[in-house]
Amino acid sequence: MSDTDTSPEAVERLCKAIDIISKMTWPESDYLAKVKEQWPTVCGISWEDLPKLVSALKTERDTYKARAAPKVKPLVWEIFRDGYRALSCIGEYKARKEVNPTGSKHFVYNFGQYNNFTQIGYFETLEAAKAAAQADYERRILEALE
């Protein structure tokens, strides 16, 4: 069938439906007996194998999602002048310690190109500044994708 929806959302809906059906504990009746009897013919899988099918479908869905989601490479930081920098295809990130006029110390990360930098944020630690720079970098890259 060419119009079969195989999107992760459709697989998720199918998994939920099969999971619910396989866990049903209806009172034994002729109807349930007929459903269980016809299930392999209609669906190509035994009633007892439904939990295995759900598990397999969920694994396949997760594998598909992992392949479908683009991953952005981490910034590579190097020591540079009075702090650190990470060069990227969209510009340069810098992180360094500053002291405010009030005397408090903090870390700032800047983004820009060709000596035209903008201060983006202030952070308690160098690690927090680098993490914020990474998040900004990923956001900029992913925004450009469809």
C-alpha positions in Angstrom: 0.0 0.0 0.0 1.5 3.3 -1.1 -0.7 5.4 1.2 0.5 3.6 4.4 1.6 6.1 7.1 4.9 4.9 8.5 5.8 8.1 10.3 7.1 7.8 13.9 3.8 9.3 15.1 1.8 6.6 13.2 4.0 3.9 14.6 3.5 5.4 18.1 -0.3 5.3 17.7 -0.2 1.7 16.4 2.0 0.7 19.4 -0.4 2.2 21.8 -3.4 0.5 20.2 -1.7 -2.9 20.1 -0.5 -2.5 23.6 -4.0 -1.7 24.8 -5.5 -4.6 22.9 -2.9 -7.1 24.0 -3.5 -6.3 27.7 -7.3 -6.5 27.5 -8.8 -9.0 29.9 -12.3 -9.3 28.6 -14.5 -12.1 30.1 -14.2 -15.2 27.9 -16.9 -15.1 25.4 -17.5 -16.4 21.9 -16.6 -13.0 20.5 -13.2 -12.9 22.2 -12.5 -16.5 21.1 -13.3 -15.5 17.5 -11.0 -12.4 17.7 -8.2 -14.5 19.1 -8.8 -17.2 16.5 -9.0 -14.8 13.5 -6.2 -12.5 14.8 -3.3 -14.5 13.1 -5.1 -14.6 9.8 -6.0 -10.9 9.8 -2.8 -9.5 11.3 -0.2 -12.2 10.6 0.9 -12.5 14.2 -0.4 -14.6 17.1 -2.3 -13.0 19.9 0.4 -14.1 22.4 3.1 -12.4 20.3 1.5 -8.9 20.5 3.8 -7.7 23.3 6.9 -8.7 21.3 5.5 -6.8 18.3 5.0 -3.7 20.4 8.5 -3.9 21.7 10.0 -4.4 18.2 7.9 -1.5 16.8 9.0 0.8 19.7 12.7 -0.2 19.0 12.3 0.6 15.3 10.6 3.9 16.1 13.4 4.9 18.4 16.0 3.9 15.8 14.2 6.0 13.2 13.9 9.0 15.4 17.6 8.8 16.2 18.5 8.6 12.5 16.0 11.4 11.6 17.2 13.9 14.1 20.2 15.8 12.9 23.1 16.1 15.4 25.2 19.2 15.7 28.9 18.6 16.4 30.2 20.0 19.6 32.2 23.2 19.6 35.9 22.6 20.1 37.4 25.0 22.5 41.0 26.2 22.6 43.0 28.5 24.9 43.1 31.9 23.2 44.6 35.2 24.6 42.7 36.0 27.8 40.2 33.1 27.6 38.9 30.4 25.2 37.6 30.3 21.7 35.8 27.9 19.4 35.8 28.4 15.7 32.7 27.3 13.8 31.3 27.5 10.3 29.0 30.4 11.3 31.4 32.4 13.4 33.6 32.4 16.4 32.6 31.9 20.0 34.8 33.3 22.8 34.5 32.7 26.6 36.5 34.6 29.2 36.5 35.8 32.7 35.5 39.5 33.3 35.4 41.6 36.4 32.5 44.1 36.8 33.1 47.6 38.0 31.5 46.4 41.3 34.2 43.8 41.6 32.1 40.7 40.9 33.6 38.1 38.6 31.7 36.3 35.9 32.2 34.5 32.6 30.9 35.9 29.4 30.6 34.4 26.0 30.7 36.4 22.8 29.7 35.5 19.3 30.7 37.1 16.0 33.1 37.3 13.1 36.0 39.5 12.0 36.4 41.5 15.3 32.6 42.3 15.3 31.5 40.4 18.5 28.3 40.7 20.6 28.2 39.8 24.2 25.6 37.1 24.6 25.4 36.3 28.3 27.1 36.3 31.8 27.6 33.1 33.7 28.9 31.9 37.1 31.3 29.4 35.6 33.3 28.8 32.5 31.5 25.5 31.9 28.1 27.3 32.0 29.3 29.9 29.5 30.6 27.1 27.2 27.3 25.2 27.5 25.3 28.3 26.6 27.5 28.9 23.6 27.0 25.3 22.5 23.2 25.7 22.9 23.3 29.0 20.8 25.4 27.3 18.1 23.0 24.3 17.9 20.0 26.7 17.7 21.6 28.7 14.9 22.5 25.6 12.9 19.2 23.8 13.4 17.2 27.0 12.4 18.8 26.8 9.0 17.5 23.2 8.4 14.1 22.2 7.1 
